[in-house]
Amino acid sequence: MCCSEKEIGISDSHEGIMDITEDVANGTDLKDIYEIDDIVFEVDNKSLTNRPDLWGHYGIAREFAALAGRELKPLDVADLSVYDNLEKVDLKIEDTLCQRYSSIKFGGISKHVSPVNMRIRLYYCGMRALNFLADLTNYLMLEMGQPMHAFDSRKVEKIRIKRFDKPFTFTTLDGVEREIDENTLMICNGDTPVAIAGIMGGLDSEIVEDTSTLTLESATFDAASIRKSTVRLAHRTDASMRYEKCLDPEMTAVAVARFVKLLTDIDSEAKVVSAFTDEYVFKYDDVTLTFDKAFVNKYTGIQIDNDTIVKTLKSLGFGVELDGDVFTVDIPSWRATKDVTIKADIIEEITRIYGYDNFDVHTAEAPLYPVRADREKTDEDRIKDILVKRYSMHELHSYVWAYYDEYKALGIEVEDNVELINATNPNIKTIRKSIIPTQLCQVKYNTSYASDFAVFEVGRVVEGIGADGLCNERKKLAVTMYSKTKDTEQLYFELRDILAVIADDIKHEPLKFEKAEATHSYQHPKNLNKIYCGGKLIGEIGVVNSAVAKKIDKKANIVYAEIDVADFATIDNAGIAYAEPSKFPEIEIDLSFVSPAYAPISEAIEKTGCNLIKNVSVVDTYTDENGKAITIRIVFSHPERTLTKEEVLKVVDVIVEDLDKKSIKLRNGVSL
């Protein structure tokens, strides 16, 4: 049968019948002439990504040899020292982004078409055959993982590796004009660019049909520089992908020696016409790691004998010296660029070759020690449970930034916050010192979705810079309640009762409130109180200033509270004392007071020191332009007898008299 190379499956050429030049008998199986049969090993891509040595078949062969316990055949290379008497290539590295540049020249090249077997292998690896010299560089790149480039010596005489001060246009081998900036490393013939370093050669210096002299490039470049250049140029090649992986500079000379061997074997007329020329400006540090057998046992969890460890590491190219149970391991150059750097990396090498399937499966054994619960975290979780499960509040999560535009839209200042140095966004130049402004911004975004809702957040704030220059960071609980159906007093006392429940459930302590002065624009100048628990100041509760509230919603009332979670956590839990209920009837008295402003009624009640008072609660409040009216209910009880009206009224008179001195008047007498 007469077939083209495409029909046989060894190339894309369909120009005509394949010409078999070998002298073989008719009827000979084509597989006996050419290496058509192929073996495919499937290797997971994750194995290759960070392993520059596995971007060539020889590196994969090393892994297979180690896994199979076979010896790795050495590369068949030429002895470059025999050419030392020849003139060197005119070569100079002018930029440290080029780590090493090796070169050699050839003359008398007569072959321009690659051997069939080479073209078959290239095709099976997904590469198109071009010409013999270009194919040979690609072949060695696939074999060794070291990219190479062949220049026509007639067009490249003085090799210089450098960057240019000004941008210019350069035409690459694919015929595309590319804009080269001052950060792109170039290979030059003197001052004339002939290739983009590590990416692609230039059109003017490519190998052509009559090329008989060759200047070979085998180099390594800074990986980050190559990556940045490929991104800028939007042009990624097989060579650049390998250079991005931090190639081993030691491989450049080996690749040249391998190229010399193959070229002179295939083309008998080709001759080396220069000495091997090598500029080596950057060398990776040698890496040596020392560890003992106990380290291996600890990290693997199994017992691996010393001989197995030594054999495994040596099969992968590591140098190993064993002194008793102490291993000294020299990392091979092809693994030392960025791969194997710490002792744990050695454990990975040992275990993957040993085989994870060979590990005994058993339940992990480890001592368990009681862990003391973190009080702050425990309190935080309990607070969240109470607010969500009992009061159906919505939890928020926000960033720590103080958003300038949003704050200013509500009339909230940002100037007293901690300022960021070199802020990248003018809207987030400061860090918040309170969560409340952030919540008010969020409330504004949600006013159209519900007439009543409550939100909370436990988050970080920065209250200032300490004497040590570090931020004073605190964790705060912020709660904001919004309502179009409840008046301010009702909303305020509802929030106050919620906080009281939190304090009672978690710390078994009552809350106390004390008048506070407003220091921020969102705080109401009159309706602001400090919150105390266990004798410690833990936060504040208040009504949102009407000027700010109107910018959020003119028809709604908004109250808020903020508590320092860390301070709250430091309060010791009070004991829960059981008191048997009195068998005798209680006496309830309702008192209505009229006050022009804040009424310190609770202080007046506490001042009496009366142990007959069992409970005090707010029954009703009313506020108009003339002042404020509040009705409270006081419950009296005695554990051993029935109280008389005279005993109770005596205490009430003391309370009324004390409040009267503060212009807080009793209205409508005492109601029993």
Residue pairs with C-beta under 8 A, 6 or more apart in sequence:
2 17
3 17
3 18
4 13
4 14
4 15
4 16
4 17
4 18
5 11
5 12
5 13
5 14
5 18
6 12
6 13
6 14
7 14
8 18
8 30
8 36
9 36
10 34
10 36
10 116
10 119
10 120
10 123
11 119
11 120
11 123
11 129
12 123
12 128
20 33
22 33
24 33
30 36
31 37
34 116
34 117
34 120
35 117
35 120
35 121
36 120
38 124
41 60
41 64
43 54
43 60
47 54
48 54
48 55
50 245
50 338
50 339
51 59
51 245
51 339
52 145
52 242
52 245
52 246
52 247
52 248
52 334
52 337
52 339
53 59
53 62
53 145
53 248
53 334
53 335
53 339
54 60
54 63
54 145
55 145
55 241
55 242
55 245
56 141
56 142
56 143
56 144
56 145
56 146
57 142
57 143
57 144
58 75
58 143
58 144
58 145
59 145
59 334
61 72
61 73
62 72
62 316
62 317
63 316
64 70
65 71
65 72
65 315
66 312
66 315
66 316
66 353
67 353
69 315
72 315
75 144
75 254
75 258
76 258
76 261
77 254
77 257
77 258
77 260
77 261
78 257
78 258
78 260
78 261
78 264
79 257
80 104
80 253
80 256
80 257
80 260
80 276
81 276
83 104
83 272
83 274
83 275
83 276
84 275
84 276
85 275
86 272
86 273
86 274
86 275
87 274
87 275
88 274
88 275
88 277
89 103
89 104
89 105
89 159
89 215
89 274
89 275
89 277
90 157
90 158
90 159
91 101
91 103
91 159
91 277
91 279
92 158
92 159
92 160
92 161
92 279
93 101
93 161
93 279
93 281
94 160
94 161
94 162
95 161
95 162
95 163
95 185
96 222
96 281
96 282
97 163
97 185
97 197
97 221
97 222
97 225
98 161
98 185
98 197
98 219
98 220
98 221
98 222
98 279
98 281
99 219
99 220
99 221
99 222
99 249
99 280
99 281
99 282
99 283
100 219
100 220
100 249
100 252
100 278
100 279
100 280
100 281
100 282
101 159
101 161
101 217
101 218
101 219
101 252
101 278
101 279
102 217
102 218
102 219
102 252
102 253
102 255
102 256
102 276
102 277
102 278
102 279
103 159
103 215
103 216
103 217
103 218
103 256
103 274
103 276
103 277
103 278
104 215
104 216
104 256
104 259
104 260
104 272
104 274
104 275
104 276
104 277
105 153
105 213
105 214
105 215
105 216
105 272
105 273
105 274
106 153
106 213
106 214
106 216
106 263
106 270
106 271
106 272
106 273
107 153
107 212
107 213
107 214
107 270
107 271
107 273
108 212
108 269
108 270
108 271
109 133
109 211
109 212
109 213
109 214
109 263
109 267
109 269
109 270
110 212
110 267
110 269
110 270
111 132
111 266
111 267
111 269
111 270
112 131
112 132
112 133
112 209
112 211
113 131
113 132
114 122
114 129
114 131
114 132
114 135
114 136
114 139
115 266
118 129
118 135
118 136
118 139
119 129
119 135
121 139
121 142
122 128
122 129
122 135
122 138
122 139
122 142
123 129
125 142
127 138
127 142
127 238
129 135
130 138
131 207
131 209
132 266
132 267
133 150
133 207
133 211
133 214
134 150
134 207
136 150
136 259
136 262
136 263
136 266
137 147
137 148
137 149
137 150
137 216
137 259
138 238
139 262
140 146
140 148
140 255
140 258
140 259
140 262
141 147
141 148
141 238
141 239
141 242
143 258
144 251
144 254
144 255
144 258
145 242
145 247
145 251
146 218
146 242
146 247
146 251
146 252
146 254
146 255
147 198
147 238
147 239
147 242
147 243
147 247
148 216
148 217
148 218
148 255
148 259
149 187
149 195
149 201
149 216
149 217
149 239
150 207
150 214
150 215
150 216
150 217
151 194
151 195
151 201
151 205
151 207
151 214
151 215
151 216
151 217
152 205
152 206
152 207
152 208
152 211
152 213
152 214
152 215
153 213
153 214
153 215
154 211
154 213
155 189
155 194
155 204
155 205
156 189
156 194
156 205
156 215
157 189
157 190
158 189
158 190
159 187
159 188
159 189
159 215
159 217
160 187
160 188
160 189
160 190
160 191
161 185
161 186
161 187
161 188
161 197
161 219
162 185
162 186
162 188
163 182
163 183
163 184
163 185
163 186
164 180
164 182
164 186
164 193
165 182
166 182
167 179
167 180
167 181
167 182
168 179
168 180
168 193
169 177
169 178
169 179
169 180
170 177
170 178
170 180
170 186
170 193
170 196
170 202
171 177
171 178
171 202
171 203
171 204
172 178
172 196
172 199
172 200
172 201
172 202
172 203
172 235
173 200
173 201
173 202
173 203
173 206
174 200
175 203
176 235
178 196
178 233
178 235
179 233
180 186
180 193
180 196
181 232
183 225
183 228
183 229
183 232
184 196
184 197
184 229
184 232
184 233
185 196
185 197
185 198
185 221
185 222
185 225
185 229
186 193
186 195
186 196
186 197
187 193
187 194
187 195
187 196
187 197
187 201
187 217
188 194
189 205
193 202
194 201
194 202
194 204
194 205
195 201
195 202
195 205
195 217
196 202
196 229
196 233
197 219
197 221
197 226
197 229
198 219
198 221
198 225
198 226
198 229
198 239
198 240
198 243
199 226
199 229
199 230
199 233
199 235
199 237
199 239
199 240
200 235
200 237
200 239
207 214
213 273
216 256
216 259
218 252
218 253
218 255
218 256
218 259
219 252
220 243
220 247
220 248
220 249
220 251
220 252
221 243
223 243
223 244
223 245
223 246
223 247
226 240
226 243
226 244
227 240
227 244
229 240
230 236
230 237
230 240
230 244
246 337
246 338
247 337
248 284
248 333
248 334
248 336
248 337
249 280
249 282
249 283
249 284
249 333
250 333
250 334
251 333
251 334
252 278
253 276
253 278
256 276
260 272
263 270
264 270
264 271
264 272
284 333
284 336
284 337
285 336
286 330
286 331
286 336
287 330
287 331
287 336
287 340
287 341
288 328
288 329
288 330
288 331
289 328
289 329
289 331
289 340
289 342
289 343
289 346
290 326
290 327
290 328
290 329
291 326
291 327
291 329
291 343
291 346
292 325
292 326
292 327
293 306
293 309
293 325
293 326
293 327
294 325
295 343
295 347
296 304
296 309
296 327
296 347
296 350
297 303
297 304
299 344
299 347
300 347
300 350
300 351
300 359
301 359
302 359
302 360
304 350
304 354
306 322
306 325
306 327
308 354
309 320
309 327
309 350
310 320
310 322
310 327
312 349
312 350
312 353
312 354
313 320
313 327
313 329
313 346
313 349
313 350
314 320
315 353
316 332
316 335
316 349
316 353
317 332
317 334
317 335
318 329
318 330
318 331
318 332
318 335
318 349
319 329
319 330
319 332
320 327
320 328
320 329
320 330
321 327
321 328
321 329
322 328
329 346
331 340
339 345
340 346
340 349
351 359
375 569
375 570
376 475
376 565
376 566
376 569
379 506
379 565
379 568
379 569
380 458
380 475
380 477
380 565
382 505
382 506
383 458
383 477
383 502
383 506
383 565
384 395
384 456
384 458
386 498
386 501
386 502
386 505
387 393
387 395
387 456
387 479
387 498
387 502
388 395
390 501
391 454
391 498
392 454
393 454
393 455
393 456
393 479
394 453
394 454
394 455
394 456
395 455
395 456
395 457
396 439
396 442
396 455
396 456
396 457
397 457
397 459
398 435
398 438
398 439
398 442
398 457
398 459
399 428
400 431
400 432
400 459
400 460
400 461
400 462
401 428
401 430
401 431
401 432
402 414
402 417
402 428
402 430
402 431
402 432
402 433
402 437
402 438
403 427
403 428
403 438
403 441
404 414
404 426
404 427
404 428
404 429
404 430
405 427
406 441
407 413
407 414
407 437
407 441
408 414
409 551
410 437
410 440
410 441
410 444
410 522
410 548
410 551
410 552
411 521
411 547
411 548
411 551
412 437
412 440
412 520
412 521
412 522
412 548
413 520
413 521
414 429
414 430
416 433
417 430
417 431
417 432
417 433
417 462
418 430
418 431
418 433
418 462
418 464
418 465
418 471
419 429
419 430
420 428
420 429
420 430
420 431
423 429
431 461
431 462
431 471
432 438
432 461
432 462
433 461
433 462
433 463
433 464
434 461
434 476
434 478
434 520
434 562
435 457
435 459
435 461
435 476
435 478
435 562
436 478
436 480
436 522
436 560
436 562
437 522
438 457
438 478
439 455
439 457
439 478
439 480
439 560
440 480
440 522
440 544
440 548
440 552
440 558
440 560
442 455
443 455
443 480
443 482
443 552
443 558
444 551
444 552
444 553
446 453
447 482
447 552
447 553
447 556
451 483
451 484
451 485
452 482
452 483
452 484
452 485
452 486
453 481
453 482
454 479
454 480
454 481
454 482
455 479
455 480
456 477
456 478
456 479
456 480
457 477
457 478
458 475
458 476
458 477
458 478
458 565
459 475
459 476
459 478
460 473
460 474
460 475
460 476
461 473
461 474
461 475
461 476
462 471
462 472
462 473
462 474
463 472
463 473
463 474
464 471
464 472
465 471
465 472
466 472
474 564
474 566
475 564
475 565
475 566
476 539
476 562
476 563
476 564
476 565
477 539
477 562
477 563
477 564
477 565
477 568
478 560
478 561
478 562
479 495
479 498
479 499
479 560
479 561
479 562
480 558
480 559
480 560
481 491
481 494
481 495
481 558
481 559
481 560
482 552
482 553
482 556
482 557
482 558
483 491
483 556
483 557
483 558
484 553
484 555
484 556
484 557
486 494
486 557
487 557
487 623
488 527
488 543
488 557
488 559
488 623
489 621
489 623
490 621
491 557
491 558
491 559
492 527
492 541
492 543
492 559
493 618
493 621
495 541
495 559
495 560
495 561
496 511
496 513
496 541
496 561
499 511
499 531
499 541
499 561
499 563
500 510
500 511
503 509
503 510
503 511
503 533
504 510
506 573
507 533
507 534
507 568
507 571
507 572
507 573
507 574
508 573
508 574
508 575
508 576
509 533
509 534
509 571
509 574
510 533
511 531
511 532
511 533
512 531
512 532
512 533
512 602
513 529
513 530
513 531
513 532
513 541
513 602
514 529
514 530
514 532
515 528
515 529
515 530
515 598
515 600
516 528
516 529
516 530
516 540
516 542
517 528
518 524
518 525
518 528
518 542
518 545
521 545
521 547
521 548
522 544
522 545
522 548
523 542
523 544
523 545
524 542
524 543
524 544
524 545
524 546
525 545
526 597
526 598
527 542
527 543
528 540
528 541
528 542
528 543
529 540
529 541
529 542
530 537
530 539
530 540
531 537
531 538
531 539
531 540
531 541
531 561
531 563
532 538
533 568
533 571
534 571
534 572
534 574
536 567
536 570
536 571
537 567
538 563
538 564
538 567
538 568
538 571
539 561
539 562
539 563
539 564
539 567
539 568
540 561
540 562
541 559
541 560
541 561
542 559
542 560
542 561
543 557
543 558
543 559
544 552
544 558
544 559
544 560
549 556
549 557
549 558
552 558
580 639
582 637
582 638
582 639
582 640
583 639
584 637
584 638
584 639
584 640
584 641
584 642
584 643
585 642
586 614
586 635
586 636
586 637
587 635
587 636
587 637
587 643
587 645
587 648
587 672
588 633
588 634
588 635
588 636
588 672
589 633
589 634
589 636
589 648
589 652
589 670
589 671
589 672
590 619
590 631
590 632
590 633
590 670
590 671
591 631
591 632
591 633
591 634
591 652
591 655
591 656
591 666
591 670
591 671
592 629
592 630
592 631
592 666
592 667
592 668
592 671
593 599
593 601
593 629
593 630
593 631
593 632
593 659
593 664
593 665
593 666
593 667
594 627
594 628
594 629
594 664
594 665
594 667
595 627
595 628
595 629
595 630
595 663
595 664
595 665
596 627
596 628
596 663
597 627
597 628
599 628
599 630
599 659
599 664
600 659
600 662
601 630
601 632
601 655
601 659
601 664
602 616
604 655
604 658
604 659
605 613
605 616
605 634
605 655
607 658
608 651
608 654
608 655
610 651
612 636
612 637
612 638
612 643
612 647
612 648
612 651
613 634
613 635
613 636
613 651
614 635
614 636
614 637
615 633
615 634
615 635
616 632
616 633
616 634
616 635
617 632
617 633
618 630
618 631
618 632
618 633
619 631
619 632
619 633
620 630
620 631
621 628
621 629
621 630
621 631
622 628
622 629
622 630
623 629
629 667
634 652
636 643
636 647
636 648
636 651
637 643
645 672
649 670
652 670
656 666
659 665
659 666
660 666
